[in-house]
């Protein structure tokens, strides 16, 4: 029991729930044969005191370990290691730049795809390069796979240097292919520039009656510059008048303009501004919003959306982990046309 307690550690900064961290620690200890079959585990009470966690948290971890056959319990005696193998082959470090509704879809699909075949430690580095580098320096050596959503507010030009220190057989990128990453590694990526270019091209007949296109691209954001590149390329090729603005407050709405919003806040502001001017969406102005949500299906009889398949991204990343693959998958990008244009 004493040796097992040494292997149990709780990282209060990890997004991974505490009960999952306990599950992962005990599973890993079994896999590495740091504990023996039939070894007695701490009681729920003793472990809750030792780790300063609630009894419910310990009980949930133990119950999941029992469901997987890793431990067993004997009334009046306690919990015991029931197997010499935890049945888990992969330990994954998952790094997201931020958490959002769409990244939750990615996370859920990723964890469902891995099921019980891997353990995940999940961290959010808030697009902060220094925190990202610190996490990798401290933790990378302890994992079989390192899955990264790469996006940084600053020092992005140094990101490739840090990522290139990861053994490529461990590395999987999600969301974008960071510039400067060499070697063979797994990736599930968005082609931001071509995605918006092709989507706008396919909508040319639907939007031809608008005399100008305006994209709202906030100054401080976690968005890819490839979106702007694709937008500008489309407007040049198809000879469309266009504007790029960072916010709506200082830019009065113009009739006969198609607006493309990339954030939920800007979409709400745009609709509010249109209502204040008695502009009819789909007639006086058009709206296309990035990323499909349930709300966009119903407001103003429906908002046209461009959307990445975030579930596909999570599923394919899990597939790369389990297959130890260095394949690259491009994420599908779809357009849903509604009355807002």
C-alpha positions as CSV (number, residue, x, y, z in Angstrom):
1,X,0.0,0.0,0.0
2,X,2.8,2.4,0.8
3,X,4.3,2.0,-2.7
4,X,1.0,2.6,-4.3
5,X,0.5,5.8,-2.4
6,X,3.8,7.1,-3.8
7,X,2.4,6.6,-7.3
8,X,-0.8,8.5,-6.7
9,X,-0.5,12.2,-7.5
10,X,-3.2,14.8,-8.1
11,X,-2.5,17.7,-10.4
12,X,-4.8,20.5,-9.3
13,X,-4.0,22.5,-12.5
14,X,-5.1,19.7,-14.9
15,X,-8.6,19.8,-16.4
16,X,-8.7,16.0,-16.0
17,X,-11.2,15.3,-13.2
18,X,-9.7,14.1,-9.9
19,X,-11.4,10.7,-10.1
20,X,-10.0,10.1,-13.6
21,X,-6.5,11.1,-12.3
22,X,-6.8,8.4,-9.6
23,X,-8.1,5.9,-12.1
24,X,-5.2,6.7,-14.4
25,X,-2.6,6.5,-11.6
26,X,-3.7,3.1,-10.3
27,X,-4.1,1.8,-13.9
28,X,-0.6,3.0,-14.7
29,X,0.8,1.5,-11.5
30,X,-0.7,-1.9,-12.4
31,X,0.6,-1.7,-16.0
32,X,4.1,-0.9,-14.8
33,X,3.9,-3.7,-12.2
34,X,4.5,-1.2,-9.4
35,X,1.8,-3.1,-7.4
36,X,1.1,-6.8,-7.2
37,X,-2.0,-8.8,-7.8
38,X,-4.1,-9.1,-4.6
39,X,-2.4,-6.1,-3.0
40,X,-4.6,-4.2,-0.6
41,X,-5.6,-0.7,-1.6
42,X,-6.2,2.2,0.8
43,X,-9.8,2.4,2.1
44,X,-12.0,5.2,0.6
45,X,-11.7,7.1,3.9
46,X,-7.9,6.8,4.1
47,X,-7.3,7.8,0.5
48,X,-9.7,10.7,0.8
49,X,-7.7,12.0,3.8
50,X,-4.3,11.3,2.1
51,X,-5.2,13.1,-1.1
52,X,-7.5,15.7,0.5
53,X,-10.4,14.8,-1.7
54,X,-14.0,13.9,-1.1
55,X,-15.0,10.3,-0.4
56,X,-17.4,10.5,-3.4
57,X,-14.4,11.2,-5.7
58,X,-12.5,8.2,-4.4
59,X,-15.5,6.0,-4.5
60,X,-16.2,7.0,-8.2
61,X,-12.6,6.2,-9.1
62,X,-12.8,2.8,-7.3
63,X,-16.1,2.0,-9.0
64,X,-14.7,2.7,-12.4
65,X,-11.6,0.5,-11.6
66,X,-14.0,-2.3,-10.5
67,X,-16.0,-2.0,-13.7
68,X,-12.9,-2.4,-15.8
69,X,-11.8,-5.4,-13.7
70,X,-8.6,-3.7,-12.4
71,X,-9.6,-3.9,-8.8
72,X,-12.1,-5.9,-6.7
73,X,-13.6,-5.6,-3.3
74,X,-14.3,-8.0,-0.5
75,X,-16.9,-6.9,2.1
76,X,-15.3,-6.2,5.5
77,X,-11.8,-6.4,4.0
78,X,-11.5,-3.6,1.4
79,X,-10.3,-3.2,-2.1
80,X,-7.6,-5.3,-3.8
81,X,-5.7,-5.3,-7.1
82,X,-7.4,-8.0,-9.1
83,X,-5.2,-8.2,-12.2
84,X,-1.6,-8.0,-13.2
85,X,-2.5,-5.9,-16.2
86,X,-4.7,-2.8,-16.5
87,X,-5.6,-3.4,-20.1
88,X,-4.5,0.1,-21.1
89,X,-1.7,0.4,-23.6
90,X,-1.5,4.2,-24.2
91,X,-0.9,7.2,-21.9
92,X,-2.0,10.5,-23.6
93,X,-1.1,14.1,-22.8
94,X,-3.8,16.3,-24.3
95,X,-3.1,20.0,-24.7
96,X,-5.9,22.5,-25.8
97,X,-5.2,26.2,-26.3
98,X,-8.7,27.0,-24.8
99,X,-12.0,25.4,-24.0
100,X,-15.2,26.2,-25.9
101,X,-18.4,24.6,-27.0
102,X,-16.8,23.3,-30.1
103,X,-13.7,22.0,-28.4
104,X,-15.9,20.2,-25.9
105,X,-17.3,18.3,-29.0
106,X,-13.7,17.5,-30.0
107,X,-12.8,16.4,-26.5
108,X,-15.9,14.2,-26.1
109,X,-15.4,12.5,-29.5
110,X,-11.7,12.0,-28.7
111,X,-12.4,10.4,-25.3
112,X,-15.2,8.2,-26.7
113,X,-12.9,7.1,-29.5
114,X,-10.2,6.0,-27.1
115,X,-12.7,4.4,-24.6
116,X,-10.8,2.4,-22.0
117,X,-7.8,1.8,-24.3
118,X,-5.9,4.8,-23.2
119,X,-5.7,7.2,-20.2
120,X,-5.7,10.9,-20.8
121,X,-4.3,13.8,-18.8
122,X,-5.9,17.0,-20.1
123,X,-4.5,20.6,-19.8
124,X,-5.5,24.0,-21.2
125,X,-2.6,26.4,-21.8
126,X,-4.8,29.4,-22.7
127,X,-2.8,30.1,-25.9
128,X,0.1,31.1,-23.6
129,X,3.4,29.9,-25.2
130,X,5.3,30.0,-21.9
131,X,2.7,27.8,-20.1
132,X,2.7,25.5,-23.1
133,X,6.5,25.1,-23.1
134,X,6.5,24.6,-19.3
135,X,3.9,21.8,-19.6
136,X,5.9,20.0,-22.3
137,X,9.2,20.3,-20.4
138,X,7.7,18.9,-17.2
139,X,5.4,16.2,-18.6
140,X,6.2,15.1,-22.2
141,X,8.6,12.3,-21.2
142,X,5.9,10.6,-19.2
143,X,3.5,9.9,-22.1
144,X,3.2,7.6,-25.1
145,X,1.3,10.2,-27.2
146,X,1.1,14.0,-27.1
147,X,-1.9,15.5,-28.7
148,X,-1.8,19.3,-29.3
149,X,-4.2,22.0,-30.5
150,X,-1.5,24.6,-31.5
151,X,-2.5,28.2,-31.2
152,X,-0.5,31.0,-29.4
153,X,-1.1,34.7,-28.7
154,X,2.6,35.4,-28.7
155,X,5.9,33.7,-29.6
156,X,4.1,31.6,-32.1
157,X,7.3,31.6,-34.2
158,X,9.1,29.7,-31.4
159,X,6.3,27.0,-31.1
160,X,7.8,24.8,-33.8
161,X,11.1,24.7,-32.0
162,X,9.5,23.4,-28.9
163,X,7.1,21.0,-30.7
164,X,10.0,19.6,-32.8
165,X,11.7,18.4,-29.7
166,X,8.8,15.9,-29.2
167,X,9.6,12.5,-30.7
168,X,7.5,12.5,-33.9
169,X,6.1,9.0,-33.2
170,X,4.5,10.6,-30.1
171,X,3.1,13.7,-31.8
172,X,-0.4,14.3,-33.1
173,X,-1.7,17.8,-34.0
174,X,-5.3,18.7,-34.0
175,X,-6.9,21.7,-35.7
176,X,-4.0,23.2,-37.6
177,X,-0.6,22.2,-39.0
178,X,1.8,24.5,-37.2
179,X,4.4,26.0,-39.5
180,X,7.9,24.5,-39.2
181,X,7.0,21.1,-37.8
182,X,9.3,18.5,-39.5
183,X,9.3,14.8,-39.7
184,X,6.4,12.3,-39.8
185,X,3.6,12.8,-37.3
186,X,-0.1,12.3,-37.0
187,X,-2.5,15.2,-37.7
188,X,-6.2,16.0,-38.1
189,X,-6.2,19.5,-39.6
190,X,-8.3,22.3,-41.0
191,X,-7.4,24.0,-44.3
192,X,-8.6,27.4,-43.2
193,X,-7.7,29.3,-46.4
194,X,-9.1,26.9,-48.9
195,X,-12.1,26.0,-46.8
196,X,-13.5,29.6,-46.8
197,X,-12.5,30.2,-50.4
198,X,-14.3,27.1,-51.6
199,X,-17.3,27.8,-49.4
200,X,-17.7,31.4,-50.7
201,X,-17.2,30.2,-54.2
202,X,-20.0,27.7,-53.9
203,X,-22.3,30.5,-52.6
204,X,-21.4,33.0,-55.3
205,X,-24.9,32.8,-57.0
206,X,-26.6,33.0,-53.6
207,X,-24.7,36.2,-52.6
208,X,-24.3,38.0,-55.9
209,X,-26.9,40.6,-55.1
210,X,-24.8,41.9,-52.2
211,X,-22.5,44.7,-53.4
212,X,-19.9,44.2,-50.7
213,X,-18.6,41.5,-48.3
214,X,-17.4,42.4,-44.8
215,X,-15.7,40.0,-42.5
216,X,-15.4,40.7,-38.8
217,X,-12.0,39.5,-37.5
218,X,-11.4,40.6,-33.9
219,X,-7.9,41.8,-33.1
220,X,-7.4,39.6,-30.0
221,X,-8.6,36.1,-31.0
222,X,-7.6,32.5,-31.4
223,X,-8.5,32.4,-35.0
224,X,-6.4,31.4,-37.9
225,X,-5.1,34.0,-40.3
226,X,-5.8,31.5,-43.1
227,X,-9.4,32.5,-42.8
228,X,-8.6,36.1,-43.9
229,X,-6.3,34.8,-46.6
230,X,-9.0,32.7,-48.1
231,X,-11.6,35.5,-47.8
232,X,-9.3,38.0,-49.5
233,X,-8.4,35.6,-52.3
234,X,-12.0,34.9,-53.1
235,X,-12.9,38.6,-53.2
236,X,-9.9,39.3,-55.6
237,X,-10.7,36.3,-57.9
238,X,-14.4,37.0,-58.1
239,X,-13.9,40.8,-58.1
240,X,-16.1,41.4,-55.0
241,X,-15.8,44.6,-53.0
242,X,-14.8,43.8,-49.5
243,X,-13.9,45.1,-46.0
244,X,-12.1,43.6,-43.0
245,X,-13.1,45.1,-39.7
246,X,-12.1,44.2,-36.1
247,X,-15.3,45.2,-34.4
248,X,-18.8,46.5,-35.1
249,X,-19.0,49.4,-32.7
250,X,-17.3,52.0,-34.9
251,X,-18.5,50.6,-38.2
252,X,-22.1,51.4,-39.0
253,X,-24.0,48.7,-40.9
254,X,-24.2,49.2,-44.7
255,X,-27.1,48.0,-46.7
256,X,-26.5,45.4,-49.5
257,X,-23.6,44.0,-47.5
258,X,-22.9,40.4,-46.6
259,X,-21.4,40.1,-43.2
260,X,-19.3,37.1,-42.0
261,X,-19.0,36.7,-38.3
262,X,-16.4,34.4,-36.6
263,X,-17.5,34.8,-33.0
264,X,-20.8,34.4,-31.2
265,X,-20.4,37.9,-29.6
266,X,-20.1,39.6,-33.0
267,X,-23.1,37.6,-34.4
268,X,-25.3,38.9,-31.5
269,X,-24.0,42.4,-31.9
270,X,-24.6,42.3,-35.6
271,X,-28.2,41.1,-35.2
272,X,-28.8,43.7,-32.5
273,X,-27.5,46.5,-34.8
274,X,-29.6,45.3,-37.7
275,X,-32.7,45.4,-35.6
276,X,-32.0,48.9,-34.3
277,X,-31.8,50.1,-37.9
278,X,-34.9,48.0,-39.0
279,X,-32.7,46.2,-41.5
280,X,-34.1,42.8,-42.6
281,X,-31.6,40.1,-42.5
282,X,-31.5,38.2,-45.8
283,X,-32.7,41.3,-47.6
284,X,-31.0,44.5,-46.5
285,X,-27.9,42.7,-45.2
286,X,-26.8,39.1,-45.3
287,X,-25.2,37.1,-42.5
288,X,-22.9,34.0,-42.5
289,X,-21.7,32.8,-39.2
290,X,-18.8,30.4,-38.4
291,X,-19.6,27.1,-36.6
292,X,-22.9,25.5,-36.5
293,X,-25.0,25.6,-33.3
294,X,-28.6,24.7,-32.4
295,X,-29.4,28.4,-31.9
296,X,-28.4,29.3,-35.4
297,X,-31.0,26.9,-36.8
298,X,-33.8,28.9,-35.3
299,X,-33.0,32.6,-34.8
300,X,-34.2,34.9,-37.7
301,X,-35.6,31.8,-39.4
302,X,-32.1,30.4,-39.6
303,X,-28.5,31.7,-39.9
304,X,-26.3,30.4,-42.8
305,X,-23.2,28.8,-41.3
306,X,-19.7,27.6,-42.3
307,X,-18.7,24.8,-40.0
308,X,-15.9,22.4,-39.2
309,X,-16.8,18.9,-38.3
310,X,-15.3,18.9,-34.7
311,X,-16.6,15.4,-33.9
312,X,-14.7,14.1,-36.9
313,X,-11.6,15.8,-35.6
314,X,-11.8,14.1,-32.2
315,X,-12.7,10.7,-33.7
316,X,-9.7,10.7,-36.1
317,X,-7.3,11.9,-33.5
318,X,-8.3,9.0,-31.3
319,X,-7.8,6.7,-34.3
320,X,-4.3,8.0,-34.8
321,X,-3.5,7.3,-31.2
322,X,-4.8,3.8,-31.2
323,X,-3.2,2.9,-34.6
324,X,0.1,4.6,-33.8
325,X,-0.3,6.3,-37.1
326,X,1.3,9.3,-38.8
327,X,-1.5,9.8,-41.3
328,X,-2.9,13.3,-42.0
329,X,-6.7,13.7,-42.1
330,X,-8.3,16.9,-43.5
331,X,-11.4,17.8,-41.5
332,X,-14.6,18.2,-43.5
333,X,-15.9,21.8,-43.8
334,X,-19.6,22.2,-44.6
335,X,-22.0,25.0,-45.5
336,X,-25.6,25.1,-44.4
337,X,-27.6,27.6,-46.3
338,X,-30.5,29.3,-44.5
339,X,-32.6,32.5,-45.1
340,X,-30.0,34.9,-43.6
341,X,-28.4,35.3,-47.0
